[in-house]
Amino acid sequence: MADTNSTASRVKEFILFGITDRPELQMPLFAIFLLNYSITLMGNLGIILLIQTDRQLHSPMYFFLTHLAFVDLCYSSVIAPKMLANFLAVKKTISFHACAAQLGSFLTFMITECFLLAVMAYDRYVAICNPLLYQSIMSQRVCIRLVAAPYIYSFSVALFHTIVTFRLSFCSANVINHFYLGEEITIIPAPVYLFLSSEGPIRIMLVGLLCSFQVVFFTYLQPRTNHSLGTDKIASVFYTLVIPMLNPMIYSLRNKEGKDALKRRRERILILH
């Protein structure tokens, strides 16, 4: 494809083939992914509300977890609603500008999540290796900067790639054999090296991120001779819809403080009733 400034005048919308073109699978898949998205919304919103309302969870680690839950919520919401709508639609299309917005948002939250998990690894590293200095090192100002930097950097990278992508000449090639515009840009941020060299407890805590990277590596680094669109779609479902659903359980509900906070919340609700 050649660069051009007249892309928008040539292509007004894209046709999304979705996960499958078999009519008998549309409704079952709609029900499955609606349940998946509902669990993702409830899980991540629940984590955010739990952390915000429980003063015992007002610590740097849970400050980062709040933002991770927010990013997961946005991350899945970029893809899932349009995918669900297309399961029921006869004409499975997305407008040019909506597709650009979707790609930009997808890249922003995907990269932000990687860096937030790196920040969480650093937080646990400080807590384990410098417990006496933890409060001074992980001050409120530092925490805010550690969260703001990934958002700013990710938005800048996403904006650049989105502008470059949508300045290309698509001509009549507006059919996408996928459920979103999957741009083949291998973005392997520096945090991956931190995870690979971290202490054992940190690697265990960040198992979700390692799974994400494995899926991305599998999708984009496999030989072209073995490349399959069906395999790509399955991998994309995993890292765009499944991981955001699992993260609340991996990072919050499996640790003692998270379980205790949930128990306190349950007890207060029972008392009120």
Residue pairs with C-beta under 8 A, 6 or more apart in sequence:
1 168
1 169
1 170
1 171
1 173
2 168
2 169
3 167
3 168
3 169
4 167
4 168
4 169
5 167
6 169
7 96
7 166
7 167
7 168
7 169
7 170
8 96
8 166
10 169
10 170
10 171
10 172
11 96
11 170
11 171
11 172
11 174
12 95
12 96
13 93
13 94
13 95
13 96
13 99
13 174
14 93
14 94
14 95
14 96
14 99
14 174
14 175
14 176
14 181
15 92
15 93
15 174
15 175
15 176
16 82
16 86
16 92
16 93
16 94
16 176
16 178
16 179
16 180
17 92
17 175
17 176
17 177
17 178
17 179
18 83
18 86
18 87
18 92
18 178
18 179
19 29
19 83
19 179
19 233
19 237
20 26
20 29
26 87
26 88
27 87
29 87
30 84
30 87
30 88
33 80
33 83
33 84
33 87
33 241
34 84
36 80
36 241
36 242
36 245
37 76
37 80
37 81
37 84
37 241
39 245
40 72
40 73
40 76
40 80
40 241
40 244
40 245
41 73
41 76
41 77
43 69
43 245
43 247
43 248
43 249
44 69
44 70
44 72
44 73
44 244
44 247
44 248
45 69
45 73
46 248
47 65
47 66
47 69
47 248
47 252
48 66
48 69
48 70
48 73
50 57
50 252
50 258
50 261
50 262
50 265
51 57
51 58
51 62
51 63
51 65
51 66
51 69
51 261
52 66
53 265
54 261
54 264
54 265
56 257
56 260
56 261
56 264
57 257
57 258
57 261
60 123
60 138
60 143
61 120
61 123
61 124
61 127
62 257
63 143
63 147
64 116
64 119
64 120
64 123
64 143
64 146
64 147
65 120
65 251
65 252
67 116
67 147
68 113
68 116
68 117
68 120
68 247
68 251
69 247
69 248
69 252
71 109
71 112
71 113
71 116
72 113
72 243
72 244
72 247
72 248
73 244
74 105
74 109
75 106
75 109
75 110
75 113
75 240
75 244
76 240
76 241
76 244
76 245
78 102
78 105
78 106
78 109
79 102
79 106
79 179
79 180
79 240
79 241
80 240
80 241
82 94
82 98
82 102
82 179
82 180
83 179
83 180
86 92
86 179
94 102
96 166
99 166
99 181
100 162
100 165
100 166
102 180
102 181
103 158
103 161
103 162
103 165
103 166
103 180
103 181
103 183
104 158
104 159
104 161
104 162
105 158
106 158
106 180
106 240
107 154
107 157
107 158
107 161
107 162
107 183
107 185
107 187
108 151
108 154
108 155
108 158
109 154
110 154
110 187
111 150
111 153
111 154
111 157
111 158
111 187
111 189
112 150
112 151
112 154
113 209
113 212
114 189
114 191
114 192
114 209
114 212
115 149
115 150
115 153
115 154
115 189
115 191
116 147
116 150
117 191
117 195
117 206
117 208
117 209
118 189
118 190
118 191
118 194
118 195
119 146
119 147
119 150
120 205
120 206
120 251
121 191
121 194
121 195
121 198
121 202
121 205
121 206
122 146
122 194
123 138
124 201
124 202
124 205
125 198
125 199
125 202
126 133
126 134
126 137
126 138
127 134
127 138
128 199
128 201
128 202
129 199
130 137
157 187
161 183
161 185
165 183
177 229
178 229
178 232
178 233
178 236
179 233
179 236
180 236
180 240
182 232
182 236
184 220
186 216
186 220
186 221
188 213
188 216
192 213
195 202
195 203
195 206
195 209
195 210
198 206
203 210
205 251
207 250
208 243
208 246
208 247
208 250
208 251
211 243
212 239
212 243
215 235
215 238
215 239
216 239
218 235
219 231
219 232
219 235
219 236
252 258
253 259
253 262
